[in-house]
């Protein structure tokens, strides 16, 4: 009597492995794991890019991206909510020298993030609900939401117990100043941030 070879059962792929497969299949899409759930965002449109370009110019003009803090687009942040959770905010301000704080999977320790910013797209509910909770849990001091759908800019601060305690909402025609904790005094016009055509 011969014995058949016994194969070890294969386990289910991890969320991170699934996210990697999705990233390969959907080039140009942003794949994140927030709240132990994979989210996929399609490529951004020109208005989205215009908002980011205007913001970056103003942040650079204010002296950021120098010795104390740096401005980046699409840098991964490791989130504490799940074993594979991470996000890739549209824009972030990090401590200078954050290169030394790489955690894993091209994501950095949330302790070096001074601000994260998202320009809303097709995943509006994530930007307004899931991401604020995730960034607050990670202790990111400032979360800015450029809500193009509702034409407002929200500046969330004072993260405690998985939520931001202070919400400031700015509408077209208004100006606002970002918290000094980002490393510079930066006053912005909501119209510029929302990329309102003039």
Steps between C-alpha positions, in 0.01 A plus 500: 500500500641834404443826678395806313699816555337727751509869424495758773185710476575847380380787715300795385703791365554788738339838438841633407551225241157572350577874495825429314316294237241776455780759464656292223169452319386862525803708412459866594239429766571569866454193719480537879398290799299709744306343785610157374315570173661541158408819318583575138494853360518565125757739350442864587359759261652837411301698758632268770855556379444875474396514867815315604727713282361824643536371854856384451606834352361682802655257748840534333468880495433490876835329557394139530711235326808637667698382802216450752215357294444365150197485270424183306231352280394136528723388789373194688409524868477188716170495691456332839149361445592171335804283435523614136328838514656788312390808308653711227379858552499739206733735683687486829736712705761291680785576734827553316704181510193278495691263271632335815146412612407252229292229669408251227342473154628849407298650785632731768439531873199727563700681770692693228184629326403858587210525257320282249272636232250333270328653199171317469426285201269205443561366853342794683370289789852369571644853501227625735455199731751215485814708446439755778462214748811326367716814501375601846579151635849537352539833683547717189459854641328658197274347236382724217214394272455689176136409441439590137152345499368724779736790416666533838836449665498326838794528741483234773729524803546373855488121446385306806355151538469440126333827408585861433354725768521828305340543156536832317308535174593760238290595196577680172587862560658426839862480603645287778833440669637150554618413853856614571588142597559426131821704518404831337226761497289420196184694414296362211197608301228238480450592132864416423490173690174398332648603161207731431544653156537879508 
